[in-house]
Amino acid sequence: MDIVSIALIISSFAVFLGFIHFCDKVVDEQGSGK
């Protein structure tokens, strides 16, 4: 594997974790709001 593919995997993994964290925050806000 070269540097580009490794960086692409790391960046995509970071975006995936950020998306999960964002969804959790939205669910928490909706749950506390109601």
PAGU-959258 format. One record per atom (N, C-alpha, C): residue in one letter; x, y, z; residue number from 1; atom name. Coordinates in Angstrom, 3 decimals. Example, Ala and Ser with C-alpha at 12.3 -4.5 7.8 and 13.67 -1.06 7.14 Angstrom:
<site fivex="a" x="13.190" y="-5.690" z="7.800" milum="1" timi="N"/>
<site fivex="a" x="12.300" y="-4.500" z="7.800" milum="1" timi="CA"/>
<site fivex="a" x="13.200" y="-3.300" z="7.800" milum="1" timi="C"/>
<site fivex="s" x="12.850" y="-2.250" z="7.080" milum="2" timi="N"/>
<site fivex="s" x="13.670" y="-1.060" z="7.140" milum="2" timi="CA"/>
<site fivex="s" x="12.900" y="0.030" z="7.870" milum="2" timi="C"/>
This chain:
<site fivex="m" x="0.847" y="-1.211" z="0.000" milum="1" timi="N"/>
<site fivex="m" x="0.000" y="0.000" z="0.000" milum="1" timi="CA"/>
<site fivex="m" x="0.875" y="1.250" z="0.000" milum="1" timi="C"/>
<site fivex="d" x="0.449" y="2.260" z="-0.743" milum="2" timi="N"/>
<site fivex="d" x="1.224" y="3.496" z="-0.796" milum="2" timi="CA"/>
<site fivex="d" x="0.630" y="4.527" z="0.156" milum="2" timi="C"/>
<site fivex="i" x="1.282" y="5.678" z="0.219" milum="3" timi="N"/>
<site fivex="i" x="0.867" y="6.720" z="1.171" milum="3" timi="CA"/>
<site fivex="i" x="-0.540" y="7.230" z="0.854" milum="3" timi="C"/>
<site fivex="v" x="-0.858" y="7.353" z="-0.425" milum="4" timi="N"/>
<site fivex="v" x="-2.159" y="7.917" z="-0.810" milum="4" timi="CA"/>
<site fivex="v" x="-3.304" y="7.026" z="-0.343" milum="4" timi="C"/>
<site fivex="s" x="-3.177" y="5.721" z="-0.544" milum="5" timi="N"/>
<site fivex="s" x="-4.259" y="4.808" z="-0.149" milum="5" timi="CA"/>
<site fivex="s" x="-4.420" y="4.787" z="1.364" milum="5" timi="C"/>
<site fivex="i" x="-3.300" y="4.827" z="2.092" milum="6" timi="N"/>
<site fivex="i" x="-3.362" y="4.836" z="3.559" milum="6" timi="CA"/>
<site fivex="i" x="-4.038" y="6.110" z="4.050" milum="6" timi="C"/>
<site fivex="a" x="-3.671" y="7.247" z="3.471" milum="7" timi="N"/>
<site fivex="a" x="-4.277" y="8.523" z="3.880" milum="7" timi="CA"/>
<site fivex="a" x="-5.768" y="8.521" z="3.551" milum="7" timi="C"/>
<site fivex="l" x="-6.140" y="7.916" z="2.425" milum="8" timi="N"/>
<site fivex="l" x="-7.547" y="7.870" z="2.028" milum="8" timi="CA"/>
<site fivex="l" x="-8.357" y="7.032" z="3.015" milum="8" timi="C"/>
<site fivex="i" x="-7.798" y="5.907" z="3.453" milum="9" timi="N"/>
<site fivex="i" x="-8.489" y="5.046" z="4.423" milum="9" timi="CA"/>
<site fivex="i" x="-8.640" y="5.767" z="5.755" milum="9" timi="C"/>
<site fivex="i" x="-7.588" y="6.441" z="6.208" milum="10" timi="N"/>
<site fivex="i" x="-7.635" y="7.151" z="7.496" milum="10" timi="CA"/>
<site fivex="i" x="-8.653" y="8.284" z="7.438" milum="10" timi="C"/>
<site fivex="s" x="-8.663" y="9.035" z="6.345" milum="11" timi="N"/>
<site fivex="s" x="-9.591" y="10.171" z="6.229" milum="11" timi="CA"/>
<site fivex="s" x="-11.030" y="9.678" z="6.164" milum="11" timi="C"/>
<site fivex="s" x="-11.273" y="8.612" z="5.424" milum="12" timi="N"/>
<site fivex="s" x="-12.637" y="8.084" z="5.317" milum="12" timi="CA"/>
<site fivex="s" x="-13.097" y="7.533" z="6.663" milum="12" timi="C"/>
<site fivex="f" x="-12.176" y="6.924" z="7.416" milum="13" timi="N"/>
<site fivex="f" x="-12.515" y="6.392" z="8.739" milum="13" timi="CA"/>
<site fivex="f" x="-12.840" y="7.529" z="9.696" milum="13" timi="C"/>
<site fivex="a" x="-12.084" y="8.629" z="9.597" milum="14" timi="N"/>
<site fivex="a" x="-12.331" y="9.786" z="10.468" milum="14" timi="CA"/>
<site fivex="a" x="-13.690" y="10.407" z="10.144" milum="14" timi="C"/>
<site fivex="v" x="-14.027" y="10.493" z="8.860" milum="15" timi="N"/>
<site fivex="v" x="-15.327" y="11.044" z="8.453" milum="15" timi="CA"/>
<site fivex="v" x="-16.452" y="10.140" z="8.949" milum="15" timi="C"/>
<site fivex="f" x="-16.232" y="8.823" z="8.904" milum="16" timi="N"/>
<site fivex="f" x="-17.246" y="7.871" z="9.368" milum="16" timi="CA"/>
<site fivex="f" x="-17.496" y="8.040" z="10.862" milum="16" timi="C"/>
<site fivex="l" x="-16.422" y="8.185" z="11.647" milum="17" timi="N"/>
<site fivex="l" x="-16.578" y="8.377" z="13.091" milum="17" timi="CA"/>
<site fivex="l" x="-17.272" y="9.701" z="13.378" milum="17" timi="C"/>
<site fivex="g" x="-16.924" y="10.735" z="12.623" milum="18" timi="N"/>
<site fivex="g" x="-17.553" y="12.041" z="12.817" milum="18" timi="CA"/>
<site fivex="g" x="-19.045" y="11.983" z="12.511" milum="18" timi="C"/>
<site fivex="f" x="-19.412" y="11.203" z="11.487" milum="19" timi="N"/>
<site fivex="f" x="-20.824" y="11.069" z="11.119" milum="19" timi="CA"/>
<site fivex="f" x="-21.600" y="10.358" z="12.229" milum="19" timi="C"/>
<site fivex="i" x="-20.993" y="9.322" z="12.816" milum="20" timi="N"/>
<site fivex="i" x="-21.654" y="8.598" z="13.912" milum="20" timi="CA"/>
<site fivex="i" x="-21.823" y="9.519" z="15.114" milum="20" timi="C"/>
<site fivex="h" x="-20.782" y="10.300" z="15.425" milum="21" timi="N"/>
<site fivex="h" x="-20.858" y="11.225" z="16.561" milum="21" timi="CA"/>
<site fivex="h" x="-21.938" y="12.278" z="16.317" milum="21" timi="C"/>
<site fivex="f" x="-22.044" y="12.751" z="15.083" milum="22" timi="N"/>
<site fivex="f" x="-23.064" y="13.752" z="14.740" milum="22" timi="CA"/>
<site fivex="f" x="-24.468" y="13.160" z="14.899" milum="22" timi="C"/>
<site fivex="c" x="-24.660" y="11.929" z="14.447" milum="23" timi="N"/>
<site fivex="c" x="-25.978" y="11.281" z="14.568" milum="23" timi="CA"/>
<site fivex="c" x="-26.338" y="11.094" z="16.034" milum="23" timi="C"/>
<site fivex="d" x="-25.368" y="10.699" z="16.848" milum="24" timi="N"/>
<site fivex="d" x="-25.635" y="10.515" z="18.280" milum="24" timi="CA"/>
<site fivex="d" x="-26.058" y="11.829" z="18.914" milum="24" timi="C"/>
<site fivex="k" x="-25.412" y="12.933" z="18.519" milum="25" timi="N"/>
<site fivex="k" x="-25.751" y="14.238" z="19.101" milum="25" timi="CA"/>
<site fivex="k" x="-27.164" y="14.648" z="18.695" milum="25" timi="C"/>
<site fivex="v" x="-27.532" y="14.407" z="17.446" milum="26" timi="N"/>
<site fivex="v" x="-28.874" y="14.763" z="16.970" milum="26" timi="CA"/>
<site fivex="v" x="-29.929" y="13.938" z="17.703" milum="26" timi="C"/>
<site fivex="v" x="-29.672" y="12.659" z="17.890" milum="27" timi="N"/>
<site fivex="v" x="-30.629" y="11.789" z="18.590" milum="27" timi="CA"/>
<site fivex="v" x="-30.787" y="12.243" z="20.034" milum="27" timi="C"/>
<site fivex="d" x="-29.684" y="12.628" z="20.668" milum="28" timi="N"/>
<site fivex="d" x="-29.755" y="13.086" z="22.061" milum="28" timi="CA"/>
<site fivex="d" x="-30.576" y="14.374" z="22.154" milum="28" timi="C"/>
<site fivex="e" x="-30.390" y="15.283" z="21.190" milum="29" timi="N"/>
<site fivex="e" x="-31.130" y="16.546" z="21.227" milum="29" timi="CA"/>
<site fivex="e" x="-32.624" y="16.297" z="21.018" milum="29" timi="C"/>
<site fivex="q" x="-32.978" y="15.407" z="20.118" milum="30" timi="N"/>
<site fivex="q" x="-34.391" y="15.112" z="19.875" milum="30" timi="CA"/>
<site fivex="q" x="-35.004" y="14.417" z="21.090" milum="30" timi="C"/>
<site fivex="g" x="-34.239" y="13.531" z="21.731" milum="31" timi="N"/>
<site fivex="g" x="-34.760" y="12.808" z="22.886" milum="31" timi="CA"/>
<site fivex="g" x="-34.996" y="13.736" z="24.063" milum="31" timi="C"/>
<site fivex="s" x="-34.077" y="14.680" z="24.295" milum="32" timi="N"/>
<site fivex="s" x="-34.219" y="15.600" z="25.430" milum="32" timi="CA"/>
<site fivex="s" x="-35.263" y="16.676" z="25.122" milum="32" timi="C"/>
<site fivex="g" x="-35.453" y="16.997" z="23.829" milum="33" timi="N"/>
<site fivex="g" x="-36.395" y="18.051" z="23.452" milum="33" timi="CA"/>
<site fivex="g" x="-37.837" y="17.634" z="23.670" milum="33" timi="C"/>
<site fivex="k" x="-38.105" y="16.334" z="23.487" milum="34" timi="N"/>
<site fivex="k" x="-39.506" y="15.883" z="23.607" milum="34" timi="CA"/>
<site fivex="k" x="-39.808" y="15.497" z="25.050" milum="34" timi="C"/>
